[in-house]
Amino acid sequence: MKLEGKIAIITGAGKGIGREAALAVAAEGATVVAVARTQADLDETVRMIEDNGGKAISLSHDLTVEAEVQAMVDTVVEKYGRIDILVNNAGGYPKEIYKNIEHQAIKLWEWSEEQWDQIIKTNIKIPFFCFKHVLPVMIKQGSGRVVSVSSRMGRIASQMGAYSVAKGAIVTMTKTAAIQTKEYGIQVNAVAPAIVDTPGQRVYNHSVGQDDAVMGSATDVANAIVYLLTDAPLVMTGQCIDLYTTV
């Protein structure tokens, strides 16, 4: 197992891509710290890991609040003494934004300030706060690997407005962090999946009349994350792997 003895924080680990990443990282021998807001979802993730012979704990936090991110990091460092891996996965497209739209994307000029701020808070502030509080731990120990989850919507022209902007910002944040931490032995990369079959994505598809949309597998995204954490050479940093849905 390639991650034996490593301590891995995985955000948004209660379902979807985060849960699959947690399972895949644990299968490689890491101790997983599964983080999300909903304790019941985290309990299920931990149970699945343990049923497969892995090791995991759960921490329920609202990562849009900086103090809660700091509390998460403090807990992990106090318990394990280090943080080897961060998978910056928490984010998404809150259902409050799309539940009332008429089967079409919100045009850029139609976004309210409240909607815009919600997307930015969910998809940029969380990874920023995690970078801010996890990277100093990795710098002190002289090693660490980070993988953030962006989106194909942040890599190409799309109709997703603020979401595309936020996911594009994750790529730039990844490159910035990679440049600034390379001298400390830290590797920072990202993955950009296309539409992935997750509970949240299915809800969104139904809300906008796209129940027949072709979707990729969260397991494939998890495998790409594991590749970056295990087999990617150390000189491969500041990169974003584009993942395509196959049909």
Order of alpha helices (4+ residues) and beta strands (2+ residues): beta-alpha-beta-alpha-beta-alpha-beta-alpha-alpha-alpha-beta-alpha-beta-alpha-alpha-beta
